[in-house]
Amino acid sequence: MGHGICDNMNAAALLQKVLFVIILKQTMCKTLTLRLPEEQPEGVYVGTLGRDYLPPYSLLDTGYLSLHESTGDLYTTQQIIDREDACPHPQDSDCTITVYAVVGPQHATEVVEIVLIVEDVNDKAPTFHEGVIDLSVAEDVQVGTRFVLDGEAHDADSGVNGEISYYLQGDGEFFSLTQDGPSIVLVLAKQLDRETQARHQMTLIAEDHGSKPLSGTATLVVTVTDVNDNCPVFDLDSPRSATIHGNASKGTWVTQVRATDRDEAHNGAVAYTFSRKNSDKALALFHLDRHSGLVTLAADVAAATGTSDGDSGYAAAEDFVLKVLASSPLCSPAVSEVTVSVRPVTRPEPAIKIRFIAEHENQTILLQENAQPAALALVELLLHDDALGDSPNSDSSSSSSSSNRSSTLTLSIEGDDVPFTLKAQTKNGNYLLSSSKPLDFETCSEYHIAIVVINARGERLQNRKVIKVLLLDVNDNAPQFEQTHYQVDVMENNDPGANIIRVKATDPDSRRNGKVSYRLGKNTYPMFRVDPATGWLSVTVSLDRERQEFYTVRVLARDGADPPLESSVAVSIHVLDENDNVPAFLTPHFIFFVSESTPRLAAVGKIGVTDTDRGDNGHVEVRVVNGTGPFVMDSAKGTLRCTEELDREQRDRYDLLLLALDAGRPPLSSTARVTIYVEDVNDNQPQVILPSSNLTCLTVPPSTPAGAMVTRIFAVDLDSGSNSDITYHLVGSEPAYANADGVHGCPFRIDTRSGNVSLAQRLAGQDHGMHHLFIVVSDGGKPAPLQTTVWVNLLVNETSAQCHLSSVPKSLPSRLPRPTVPNQCQGGSASEQLGGQNPHVILLIGLGMVAVSLCLLSIAVGLFVKQRNMRHHHHHSLSHSQAREIIPLGDSRDCSEQWEKESA
C-alpha cells in the first residue's frame, strides 16, 4: 500500500508540473516538428522521440497519435486525420495539431511539444453551393457580351489542390467560358434568338489542379428573354372563305381568323381590325372581335342586305370580301382577305323518323359488345308535298305521293366502312337498321350512324339523321403490362421501404372491368411489397449484394370484374455493389520461414486476402506500409517476395505490417502482421579465435603431468543449429610419431568437443623440442561440413623464455578431410597420413624417428641438467612463469588471465 500511495503522489506531482508548464505557454517545453500527409491509415510511422529524449515516453493526448513507451516511436491511430476538419480555415498557413508528450525518467522528466504539420492531399472535390445556376439574357444582346456567374465552386483542399479551373460542356456554339481571377465569366459567342431556342442548358465543370484532379458539376441554365423583334403573320390555316345562310340572324358565328406573333407576353399580343377599304355594307353586316379574330353577324342577313328572292322572304345569294388587319406594337399590320358567301335558303327537305327496336336510352341505342348481328331500329322517311317538285297547291292522292316517294328518294348510311346496314322493307317502304357483325368495345365504344336522303339524281340532300350507338363493355380483356419483362438496378444498403420500380398494366375494358390492382405472386421474397393501386414495387429491408445479388419477383395484375381476369410479369432486380466490406486477410498474423539462400525476387509466402465486394470495390492492393527488410508485395499474384539476398547471421527475423486497400470510393482497408524467420544455411566456415595465428607458439615444461591441459583451441561458427556444431581433430603433426605399436606415441591429444589440447602421456626425453600439431576444425553442416585448419605450435622445453616462430611446416596442406582416428598424432606428408598404410613407409619413418629421438634425448639431458641448476635460484618465479606459459595460443594478457581461471 505504501508504494501505491507514493506512486499516486508522484503521478499527481508530475501532472501538476505538466499543467504548470502548459500554463506558462510552454516556455519550458521543447518542440518536435513532424510532417504527415492527411488521411493516413492506422499504424503509419510518423517520427520518433527516441533519438533526442530518454525513455519512458507517454502522450497527454492520444487522439491522433500513439506512442510506443519504450522506443518513443509515433504512429497514426484509428482516428484518421482529415485536414479540412482539423483546420477548417487554414488559409495559406500550415495546418498544425499540437500534442504533448512526457519523456524521461521520473527524476528528469521533460515535456515535449509535438507540432504535427498536416500536409494536404487532394481528397476533396470542388462543390457548387447550388446545383443549378440560372441566368437570364435578352435575345438582342451583342455577341461578345460577358456575364459574371454568381456561384463559384469551393474546394476545401489547399494549395494547388484547392485551385479550380472551370470548363463548359454542351451548347458551346452559343457560349464560351473564361475566368477573371476567382470569378466565372460567360461570354456570348453567337447571336441568340428566343423564338428559335428559348432555353440553353449546359454543364459547368469545376476541376482542381491536383496531381489526380477531382471535379464537381453544376447545371447552367440560360433563359433567353424576349424582345419585340417579330411582327404578326396570318397562319397558313387561317380561313380564306366562309358561307352563311340567307336567313341567318344577328350574332351568328361566321368564321375566325388567326394570326401569330412569335414574341411572348405583351410583345406577342395581336389586335384584329377591319380595313377601312371594306364596303360600308360589309362593315354594317359583320363584326370582328379585336382580341380573338372571331367574325360574327352584326345584323340579320336579310335586313342588312335588303334583298329577297320573292316568296321565300330570304336573302338572295351575295359575296362579301372582308379585309382583316393583324397588328402588334411597333409593327406594320398584316393583311388577310376572307370571302363570305351568302347562300340562299330553299324549301324544307324531307324528315327522317326513328323508331327504336333494340334497348335504348335517351335516344341512344345500347348494344352489348360481342353480340351477334341484330335489328336495332326502324327508320321512316317523311316527305313534304313540295319535296317532289310539285306545286304548293297540288291535290295528288296519298297513294300517288307514296309511290313517288319510294321511287324518287332513298335512305342511305353515310360512310363506307360502317358495321351497320340499312335495308329497305318492301311492304311499307320503311328501312331496318341492323348491326352487320359482333362489335368490340375496346376497338370502338361509340358509333354515330349518319342516315342521309338521296334523290333520284344521286345527290345528297341537306337533311340527315344521326343515330348514336353505345356499346356496353364485357370483361373480355385481361390486364396487359406495358413491358413483357422489367429490370431494375438497386444499390445495396438501400433505405428500407424505398420504391425501386413501378410496373404498370392497362385494361381496355371499362369501369370496374378495366380497374387494375396489383399483388405479388406466390413464393415471393418476403422483403418485397407492391402497392395495390399504383404498382410501385418496394423493398422493406436493406439489401446486401454479398448475400444475394439477383432477385426475381412476379407481380400479378387483376381487373375488378367478377370473375376477374389476371396476368403477370417478372421483375428482375440486380443489387449493385457498394464498397461496404473491408478487405479481409486470411489470418491477422502471417508467419513464414525462408532460407537465407533464397534468391532475389523469390516468393516468401502467399498472402491470402479477400474482399466480397465486386469490381473496383473488390479489387484489393496489398502493400508493405511499415517494417524494415528487403520485402515487397506482388499484388498481381498475392505473393510476398524478397528483393535482396538474406543473411541470417546479420538478421534472423523481420516484422512487417501489411495494408490491404480496395479501390472503392472511399477506399476501405485492413492490416495484418507478418513475421519472417530466416533459416540458417551452412555458409560460414568455423573461425578460429584461439590461437590467433599459425605462428603462435607455447612452451610446455617437460614436468607437466600426463592428462594436464596445455592449451585450448577456440573457434566459433556464425551459423546456427547443427551448422554451428564445432568439432576439433588432430590430423597431423611434425615431427611425426610412431603409431600404437611403435616405441613412442604422440604425447598430445585434443578433445573433439571442447578443443582442449592435453598431454596424452608423460613427456619423455625424446619429446623435447618443437611440436607442430595440425588441427582441422569442422562444423556439423549437411551434407558436407565446412572446415578450417590451424597450426598449434608447442615447444617442450625447460626454458622460461618466450617461444617464437617465423614459419610453419610446408609439408601438410592447409585443408584436410576429417580423420577417422582423431586423437593420434601422425607424421609424414598429408598423402601418407590420409592414404593407405604402406609397411615400408612406416618402417622408414620409424627408423628416422629413432635417430631423431636419440638426438633429442641427448639435447633433453643437457637441458635437464641446466634446468636443475637454475631451479633453486628461480623457484618462485618459475612457478609463476609456468602458470603464464601454459595458456591458450597467443600472447595477450586477456588470454593469460582466462587460462589461469580455467586452470584454477
ABEGO torsion letter per residue (X at the ends): XAAAAAAAAAAAAAAAAAAAAAAAGGAABBBBBBBBBBGBBBGBBAEBAAAABBOBBBBABAAABBBBAAAGBBBBBABBBBAAAABABAEABBBBBBBBBBBEBAAABBBBBBBBBBBBBBABBBBBABABBBBBBBAABBBGBBBBBBGBBBBABBEAAABBBBBBBEGAAABBBBBBEABBBBBBABBBBAAABABBBBBBBBBBABABBBBBBBBBBBBBBBBBABBBBBBAABBABBBBBAABBBGBBABBBBBBBABBEAAABBBBBBBAABBAAAAAABBBBAAAGBBBBABBAAAAAGBBAEAAGBBBBBBBBBBBBBBBBGBBBBBBBBBBBBBBBBBBBBBBBBBBABBBBGGBBBBBBGBBBBBABBBBBBBBAAAAGBBAABABBAAAAAAAAAAABBBBBBEABBABBBBBBAAAGBBBBBBABBBBAAABABBBBBBBBBBAAGBBBABBBBBBBBBBBBBABBBBBABABBBBBBBBGBBBGBBABBBBBBBABBEAAABBBBBBBBGBBAABBBBAAAGBBBBABBBBAAABABBBBBBBBBBABOBBBBBBBBBBBBBBBBBABBBBBABABBBBBBBAABBBGBBABBBBBBBABBEAAABBBBBBABEBEBBBBBAAAGBBBBABBBBAAABABBBBBBBBBBABOBBBBBBBBBBBBBBBBBABBBBBAOBABAABBBBBBAABBBGBBABBBBBBBABBEAAABBBBBBABBOBBBBBAABABBBABBBBAAAGBBBBABBBBAAABEBBBBBBBBBBABOABBBBBBBBBBBBBBABABBBBBABBBAABBABBBBBABAABBBBEBAAAAABBBBAAAAAAAAAAAAAAAAAAAAAAAAAAAAAAAAAAAAAAAAAAAAAAABBBBEABAAAAAAAAAAAX
